[in-house]
């Protein structure tokens, strides 16, 4: 008795759950095949019909087709195209483009529908060959092989809607759609357009291919319900124009190459399987004018950027994934940088490319590693760590330097974005108290009360200086702290005009202290150290994040930031508790306890609401 190692009907059923994130990713497999076949025009055609859902009539997608003007397939290749794991690009020497695994057409199709029909022609659509897969027949055991391709007319509805029926081409049709979460043509197009534009941006930008998106009434294809769009490049690095980015950045790039046109691209040579392969890494940064507008993140172009956060992993000019490994999830300013990693198919095994071309698994895993722990706090060099990975036959070893490069550059990019924030409207709003109930004004009033009670401070003598001298001293100190001259001038003038006792600024200080205090011009200049871990855990997560993007964050995001800030406050207090605990018995411990008590008394006075 013979028995199949894997029964066909069970194998195909299991392959339905092959991990496609959504219908857009599944459709991308069909577009990959089209572009690989030399197509310059690709169309996504979505036919809708009225159906009953319970007792209500609803519009639902009935069939989806992808049409292209590629070179078409003969009978042998067409039959092979519907076999799982077979194809024309399985040999290493032929894996120069997007195709590789021989799984795309059948696997992506059955992930969304129960029947897929394919017509392909090399001598006009009237001579198209047709074959199909039908899950019902496979499950019933009546279909065990891909049917021999035979001439069959293309249904009239697709001839009416499609524009690109040239001398050669292919039409892939999905029917009995049961797993597509998007039920109407509009929702499918809305959710696919940006993703498709991002995946194929290089082809679209260089006019190597165009992608047309169409939604129509299946029973009346020429009716007024016709929806038509053209996919535009969606560049997460925002260096392409024109693009799908909302105005004013639809016709001009929203970002600049970081480091200038000649420096923004870094080339890494990786030796793998006895050959050298080039990996390109590009970095970009939002233009300052894009950030200056009030609540830029809440504007259409800011919301667009929010959907493009991550490191774009590009293989053979087609994006695989927008990797989140390097992203600080709680920080809305992450949308203002762009990183693209581009590698050839020869490095698929190294990067860990999945057979549905949605992820570079090895790259993501190495990116999530804690480099500090790998180097044992700096005791080992990255070269030594890589040697250890090599000796353990860890396939990710060559990716370590690449991930470290990205991590290092992102640190610089984030500091630049932070500086942008300080130089814009948001910075002025934070620095310059705008209302009489500001913390600076409240603290000034409480300080005056303490002065009348006989408490004296070093800065009090400066209050007697002439106003211009006080302003000059404060302004000069602020400029030395890295505050832009115009902002320093406005802040100093405002402080003197309103007789404020306290001034807040932010700067990178080469000190382990969270903040510094300088008495100048009769005021106390408090500089928050942006390099101290308390800054992102407390000030930044609350002030910068919520202020800048307040109209574009969910209640869950607000709660997450508040919880992070609360955790930061607890850690700060626990750090003081440990500092006090480590003091030796006697005068040192007593002074620490006294300082805590004295500061607590003043803090209680300052925080007490009238």
N, C-alpha and C positions, 0 to 999 in steps of 0.2 A: 504494500500500500504506500502511495506517495502522499506527501503533505507539504504544502507551501511553507517555507520558513516564516514568511509574513503573509497571511491571507490578504489579497488585494483589497477587499472591501473594508477590512479592519485598518489596514495601513492608510488608506485614503481618508477614512474617518478620523484617524489620529492626526493626519496632516492638516486637517481643518483648523486645528488649534496650534498653528505654527508660529504664533507670536507677532503677527502684524499688529502694529499699534492701533491702526484704524484703516478705513477704506482708502484714505489718501495715500498711505504708504503702500497699500496693495496695488492701487492704480499706478503708482510710480514704477512698479516692476514692469508693467506693460509699456510705459513710456521709455524705460531703459531699453527694452527690446527694440522699440521703434527707432530711437536715436542710434543705437548700436547698428541697426540695419541701414543707416544713412538717411533717415527721415529728416527733412527740413521743416515739415509741417505735421503737427500732431493735434488731434482733436479729442476732447472728452465730451461725449454726448450723453445726456441724461434724459430719458423719456419718462414722463409721469402719466398716471391714470387716476381716475376717480374710483375709489373703492369704499366699501362699507367697513368701518371700524366700530363694532358693536352696532348701534342703530344710527350712527352718524356717517355721512359721506366725507371722506378725507382724500386729499391729494397725496399720493405716494409714488415713489420711484418704482417703476415696473421693470425697466431694463437700462443697463449702462453699457456704452460701447466706447472703445478707443480706436480711432482711425488714424492711419499714418500713410505717408507717401514714400516709405522706405522701399528697399529693393525687392520686397516680396519673397515668398518661399515656394520652392517646388514641392512635389508630393512627399518626397523623402524627408526633407527638412521640416515640412509642416507637421508630419506625423511625429517626428522626433521632438518637436517643440512642445507637444502635449504629454510627453513622457516625463515622469518625475526623475530628476537626476541625469537627464540626457540633454545634449545640446551640441552646438558647434564651437564652443569656446572652452572645452574641458581641458585641453592640453595647455601646459604652462606657457608654451611659446605663443599661444593664441590669446592669452589673457592680458591684452593691452588696453581694453576698454572696460565698459561697465559690466558686461556679461561675464559669467564665470561658472556658476554652480549648476545650471541647467534645471533650476527649480522654479524660476520666477513666474512664468506664465501659468502653469497648472496650480502651483501652491498658492499664489496670490489670489487666483480666481476662486478656488474652492473655499478660501478663508472668508469669502463674502457671499457666495451664491452656490446653488446646487447644479447649475448647468452653465457650461461655457462653450460657445460656438466660435470657430475661427474660420474666416475666409481670407485667402491670400492669393495674389495674382502677380504674374510677371509679364503679362501681355494684355493689360486692360481688365477692368473689373467684370466685364461680361464673360471673361474666361476664368473667373475665380474658382479655386479649389476650396473645398469645405471639409472640416471634420469637427469633432466635438468630444466632450466628456460630460456624462450625466450621472450624478451621484445616485439617483434612484435606480438606474440600470446597474450601476456598480454594486450597490447594496443588494440588489435582487440576484446578483450573480450572472446577469445576462450580458454584461459588458466587462470583459477582462483585458482587452487590448484596445489601443487607440484605433478607431475605425479608419480604414483606408481612405485617404482624401479622394473626393470625387467632385466633379463640376456641379455647382448648385447656385442658383441665382441669389444675389444679395437682396434681402427684403427691401421693398420700395421705401419704407419709412426712413431707412438709413441713407439711401441714395438721395432722398429729398433734403435731409438735414445736413449731411456731411458735405464739405466743400472740396475735400482733397482726394477725390477718386481719380488719381492719375493713372499713367500706364502701368505703374507698379505700386504695390501697397499691401496693407493688411488691415482687417477689421476684426477686433476681438469683442465678442458680445457676451455680457453676463445677463442671465435671466434666473427666475426663481430666487431672487435675492432675499436672503433670510438673516444675514448677519451684519448688514450695514446699519450702523446706529443712526445715521442721518437719513431721514425719511423722505425729504423733498429735494428736488434739484437745487433749489436755492441754498439750503443748509449744506448740502454736499459741496457746492461750489464755494460757498463762503468759508467753509472749513478746510477746503483743499487748496484754494487759490494761493494763499501766502506760503504754504508748505511747498507746493509745486514750484512756485516762483523762487523759493530759496534753494530747493534741490537742484534746479536746472538753471540757476541764475547766470552761470558762465556761458552756457549755450544761448540763452536769451539775449544777454548783454552783447555778445559777439555776433549776433544775428546768424548763428549756426542753426537755430531752430526756433520755431514759433509754436505756441500752445494756445489753442482756442478752446474755450469752455462754453458749453451750450446746454441750456435747459429748455425742454419743450413738452407740449401736450402730445402724447404718443398717438392718440386717436385723431388729433387735428394738428399735425406738425407745422403747418403754416399759420397757426392762429396767433392772436395777439399776446398769448402767454409766453412767447418766445423770449428767452434770456440769453444774451451772448456777451462774453467778455474775452479779453486776451490777457493771458498771464504776463505780468511784468516782473522783471528781476527783483528779488527780495534779498538784499545783501545785508547779513547781520553785521558786517564791517562797515556798512553805510558809505562805501567809496564809489558805488556805481550810480550813474545817472544817464538817462531817466530810470526811475524805479517805482516801486509800489508805495514808497514812503509818502505820507500826506504832505501837502504844501506847507511851507515853502521849499521843502527838500525833495519834491518829486522830480525836479529838473536839475538839481545841483546836489552834490554829496553833502550829507549831514555831518560826516566825520572827516578828519584829516588823517593821512598816513602818519603814524607816530614815529618821530625821529626824522621826518622829512621823506620826500619821494625816494631818495637813494638809500635810506637806511631802514625803512619800515619792514623790509622783507629779510629774514634771516634764513640762510641755507644750512641745513644739517646733512652731512653725509653719513649714512648708516650702512655698515657692512653686514650683509645677511645672506646666508647660504652661498658664501664664497664670492659675492658680487657687491659692488657699491651702488647704493640707491640714494637719490636726492629727495629730501623732505624740506618743504618750504613752510615757514611760519611767518604770518603777517600780523601786524599789530596796528590798530587804529584807535582814534580818540575823538570824542565829540568836539565840535567847534565851540568856542566860548559863546558865540552868538546864539547857538542852539540852547545853551543853558541859561542865558541871561533873562529870558522871558519868565514872568511870574508863573510858578508852578509848571515848569516845562514838562515834567513827567505826566501831568494831567492833560496836556494838549494832544491832539491827534497824533502828531509825530512821536511824542513821548510814549503814548500808549502802543504805538507800532513797535518802538524799540523794546518795550517791555516783553513783547512776544518773541524777541530775538536774542535773549540773554543766554550766553554760553560760548563755548569754544566750538567753532564750526569745523567738523572733521570732513575733509573733502578727498574723495578717491576718484581718480580718472575724471576730474572736473565735475563730478556729481556729489552733492553733499550726502553723507551717510547719516550724520547725527549732529545735533546741537548739544554737545556734551556739557553737563552741569557740574562736573567734578570740581572745577576751580571756582565756582560761583559762591559768593557769600549770599545765601538765600534771603536773609532778613534785610539786606541793604538794597533799596530801590535804585541807588546810583550805579549798580552793576550794569544797568542798561546802556551806560554811556561809554563803554569800551567795546572793542571788537578784536577777536583773535581767530585766525584761520590757520588750520594745519592741513597741508596738501601732500598726499603721498601716492605712489604708483601702486597698481594691483600686485606687483611683485612682492610687496610687503604685507599682503593680506594676512598671512599666517602670523607675522610678527605683531601686527596691530590687533589681531583677533577679530577680523571681519566676520560677522554672522552671515549665515546663508540667505537671510532675507534682507541683507544690506541695510540694516537699521542701526548698527552699532559697531564700534571698534572696541571690543570688550577688554582686551589687554591694555590698551591705552587708558581706558577709563579706570581700570584697577590700579595701574601704576600712578595715575594722577591723584587717586584718593589716598595714597600712602603718605604717612607723616615723615617727611624727609629728615626732620630733626631727630626722630627716633631711629631712623635708619642709620644716621651718622653718629648715633650715640652722643647727641648733644655737641657735635662738632669734633669728637675725638677721632672719627674716621673721615677720610675724604670721600667724595662721591665716586672717585675712581676706585677706591677700595671697596665701596659698597657694590659697585657694578661688578667688580671681580668676584665678589662673594656670590652674587646672583648668577654670574656665568658658571661658577664652579658648581652651583646647585642645579645647573641646566634650566634655570628660570628663563623662559622665552621672552620675558619682558625687560631683560637687562638693558638692551640698547635704547629702550624708551625712557630710561631714568633721566638721562641728561636732557632729553627733549622736554619732559615734564618739569624739570628743574628750571630750564630756560623760561618756560611760560610762567611759572610761579613767580620767578624773580622779576620778569618784565611787568607782570600784573601789579606787583607791589609799587613799581614806579608809576604805572598808569593810575592806580588808585590815589596816590599822593597828588598827582597832577589834577585829577578830578576834584579832590578835596580843596586844592588851591583855587580851582575854578569857582567852587561854591563860595569861598571867602571873598572872591573878587566880584561877585554878582549881587543882585538884589537880595538874595537870601542872606548873604553875609552882612549887608548893611542892616537888615531887619534884626538880625541876631545881636549885632554889636550895639546899635544905637537905640536906646530905650525910646519907644514911641508914645507911651502913655504915662500919666502921672502915677499909676499904680504899679509901675515896673519894679522888679526886685531891687534894682540899683537905687531907685527913689525910696523904696521902703527901708532899705538898709541905711541909706543916708539919714533918714529921719531917726532911726533907732540909734545911730552913732551920735547924733546931736544930743539925744537924751542922755547918753552915757557921758558926753562931754560936760553937760550941765551938772552931772553928778560928781564931777572931778576926775573922771578917767581921761588920761592923756595918751596920745599915740604919736609916733615919730613923724607921721605925715601931717599932723595938725599944724605945725609951724608953717608949712607951705601954703596954707589957706590965706595967709596975710600977704602973699606976693601979688603984684599987679596982674590983672586978668591976662594980658598978652603974654607975660612971662610964664604963667601957669600953662597956658595953651601951648606955648612953644616947647616947654619941658615934656608935657604929655605927648604931644605930636611926635617929637624926636624919639622918645622912648618906644612909641608904637611902631614907627618906621623901622627902628633897629630890631624889633621883634618880628619883622617880616610883613607887617600890615601895609597894603598899598597906600601910596602917599595921599591920594584923594580921600580914601576912606579914613585914614589916620587924621587928616585935617578936619573932616566932618565930625568924627568922634570926639576929638579934643575940644573943638568949638562947642559941641553939644554939652560936654561934661562941665566946661567952665560956665557956659550960659545958664545951665540949670543947677549949678553949684552941687553937682553930684560928687559923692565921696568915693565911688567905686567904678572901675572900668574893667570890662571883660574883653580879653582877646584870646586867640588860639594860635599856637605856634609849635613847631617841632623843637623841643628843648633837649639838649644833650645832658640829661640829668635823670636819675631814677625817681625824682619827685613828680607827683601827679600835676602839681601846679606851682607857680612861683608868685611871689608878692614883691612889688617894687613901689615905694612911696615916691611919687613925682607930682609936682605942681599942686600939692595939697590933696591929691587923690591917691588911692591905692590901686595900682594896675595889677590885676590878677590874670596871669597867663596860663591857660590850660595847656598842658603838654600833650599834643596830639599823638606822640609816639608812646605814651603810657597806655598799657592795656585797659585802664579804667576809662579812657576816652571813648573808644568804640563801644564799650560795654554800658556806658552810662550816657554821656553827653551826645555822642554821635547818633546812637540808635534812637534816641528820643527827639533831639532837637533837629538835626539835619534831615533824618529820614521822614519824620511825620510832617515837618514844616514844608519840605520841598514837594512831597508827593501826596499831600493830605487828601486831595480830591480823587486820588487814583489808588487807594489802598482799601482792602476789605477789612471788616471788623476783626477777622481772624488774624490778619497781618498786624493790625494795631495791638491786639492782645499778645501776639508773639513778641513784639518789640517791648511792650511793657513788662512782660515776664522776664525778658532778657535783661532789661534795666534793673528790675528788682533783684535778679540774681547777682548782677554786678554790684549793687549796693550792699548786699549781704556779704559778698566776698571782700569788699573794701573794709567793712566793719570787722570781719573776721581777721583780715590782715593786721588791723590795729590791735585786736585782741592778742594775736600771736606776738606782735612787737612788744606789747606790754608784758606778756608772759615770759619773754626771753630776757627781760632786764634782770640783772642780778639784784638780790635783796639789798635794801639800803637806799641810798640817795637816788640812784638811777631809776629804780622801780617807783619810788615815791614821786620823782619829778614827772614821770610818765603818767602816773595816776592823777597828779595835780593838774597837768596839762589837759587831760581828758575832762576833768571836772570844770576847769576854768572855761575851756572851749564850749562845753555843754551849757554852761550858764549863759554865755553870750549867744550861742545858737538858739537857746530857748527864747531869749529876748527878741532875736531877729525874726524867728519863725512864728512868734505869737501873733495871731491876727487880731486887729483892733475890733 
